[in-house]
Amino acid sequence: MEWRGDGTCKIYRIGTKIRGNESMRDDDGVVDVVMRWMDILVLVFPAAASFSFVLFVLFFVLSWDVNVLLICWEVSGTAGR
């Protein structure tokens, strides 16, 4: 992941960071997998926050619809007696 000046980031394959046409490798040829905690938080937290927000909105809308249906059913049921 490479941060740019405008706030966006360019994501590489995990463990490789391209410089020109070559990737950074150790002497043994093994690609290091390095992710800093900030990178993990930047990637995971917004996704988790937006997902939980969507679940909250869906739950709120669905529960509101159910309550409205129950109220309408109770009103129509008592009016029919």
N, C-alpha and C positions, 0 to 999 in steps of 0.2 A: 504494500500500500504506500503510495507516495502522495504527500499533501502538496497541493498547489496553492498559489498565492490568493486565488479567488475563493477559497473555502472548499473547493471540491477535492476529491482524491481519485487517484488512479490505482486500481487494484490489480496486482499481479497474481500469478499462481502462487499458492502458499509455499514459502521457502525460497522463491527465486525473485530476484530483483534485477531487472535487465539494465545493463549499462551499455548502451550502443547495441552490439550484437552478442555480448557475452553476459552470462549470469554469474552472480557471486557464489563461489563454491569454496569449500575448505580444500586443503591440500589432498585429503583422501578422496575427493570427488563427491562427497556426500553433501547434499544441499541442506543447509541449516534451515530449520523451521523456527522462525522467530516472530512472535506476535506480542507486541507490548500490551499491557493491560488497557491502555487508553484506546488502542486500536480495537480490542475486543469489546470494550464498552461502547465505543462509537458505532460499531456494527450491530451489537446485540441489543443494547438498551432501546434505541429508537424503534426497532422492530417489535420488541416485547411491549413497549409502551403503546405503540399504535395498535397492536393486536389486542391488548387488554382493553383499550379504549373502544375498539370495535365491538368486543364482547359486551362491554358495559352498555353501549348504545343499543345493541341488539336485545340484551336482557331488559333494558328499560322500556324499549318500544314494545316488545312482546308482552311484558307484564302489564303495561298500560292498556294494550289491546284486550288482554284477557279480562282486566278489571272493567273496562267499558262494556265488554260482552256480558259479563256477569251482572253488571248494574242494569243493562238493558233487559236481560232475561228476567231479573227479579222484578223490574217495573212492569214488564209485560205480563209476568205471571201473576202479580198481585192485582193488576188491572183486569185480568180475565176472570177473577174469582167472583 
